[in-house]
Amino acid sequence: MSMASSVAAMATNMSAAQLQYNVSLSVTKKAMDSQEVAMQGLLEMMPPNPAGVGQNIDTYA
């Protein structure tokens, strides 16, 4: 294999690796966005916190 074809093969492999990384990152971002939307929906369905609940911590329990 000549030096020129080795360099071309390496450049092609690096380009393919970069593309794979970009696609993976894009899919991960979309998954995170959909999880954020789902969590916002769950938080909106929760009843409001009654006054005083969750404001104190019992350190003797």
ZAROTOR-888853 format. One record per atom (N, C-alpha, C): residue in one letter; x, y, z. Coordinates in steps of 0.05 Angstrom, whole numbers, plus 5000, padded with zeros to 4 digits. Example, Ala and Ser with C-alpha at 12.3 -4.5 7.8 and 13.67 -1.06 7.14 Angstrom:
BEGIN
a526448865156 a524649105156 a526449345156 s525749555142 s527349795143 s525850015157 
END
This chain:
BEGIN
m501749765000 m500050005000 m501850255000 s501250434983 s502850674981 s502250865003 m504051055007 m503751255028 m501251425023 a500751494998 a498351654991 a495751514998 s495651254992 s493151114998 s492851065028 s495051035042 s494951015071 s493851265084 v494751495074 v493851755084 v490851785077 a490151715053 a487251735045 a485551555062 a486451315067 a484851125083 a484551235112 m486751345123 m486651445150 m484751685151 a484751855131 a482952095130 a480052005128 t479551795112 t476851695109 t475951575136 n477651425149 n476951305175 n476351515196 m478051725196 m477651945215 m474952095210 s474352125185 s471852265177 s469452095186 a469651825182 a467451655190 a467151655220 a469351655235 a469251665264 a467951925273 q468652145261 q467452405268 q464452405263 l463652295240 l460852275234 l459352105254 q460451875261 q459251705281 q458951845308 y461051995316 y460952145341 y458752355340 n458552505317 n456552715315 n453652595316 v453252375303 v450652245303 v449952155331 s451852025344 s451351935372 s450752165390 l452152385388 l451652615404 l448852735399 s448152735374 s445452845366 s443252675378 v443552405376 v441552225387 v441352255417 t443652285431 t443652325460 t442252585468 k442752795453 k441453055459 k438453035455 k437552895434 k434652865430 k433452705452 a434752495461 a433752335484 a433552495509 m435552665514 m435552835538 m433253035536 d432853155513 d430653345509 d427953215514 s427552975504 s424952835508 s424552765537 q426752685551 q426552635580 q425852885595 e426953105587 e426353365601 e423353435598 v422353395574 v419453455569 v417753265586 a418553015587 a416952815603 a417052895632 m419352975642 m419653055670 m417953305677 q417953495658 q416353735662 q413353655664 g412453465648 g409753375650 g409153245676 l410953085686 l410552955712 l410453155735 l412253355733 l412253565754 l409653725754 e408553775731 e406053925729 e403753765740 m403853495739 m401653325749 m401753295780 m404053365792 m404253325821 m402553535835 p401353455858 p399853655873 p401753855886 p400754095892 p402454295905 p403254195933 n405554285942 n406554215968 n404954355990 p403854206009 p402354336031 p404254516047 a403154726059 a404854916074 a406354776097 g408854826099 g410454716120 g411554446116 v410654286097 v411554016093 v414254026078 g416153886088 g418753866076 g420654096082 q419854256101 q421554496108 q423454436131 n422954226147 n424554166170 n425753886167 i428153846177 i429453586177 i429653486205 d428753236210 d428953116237 d431652986239 t433453106253 t436152996255 t436452796277 y434352746293 y434452556315 y433252296308 a432052266285 a430652026277 a432551806270 
END
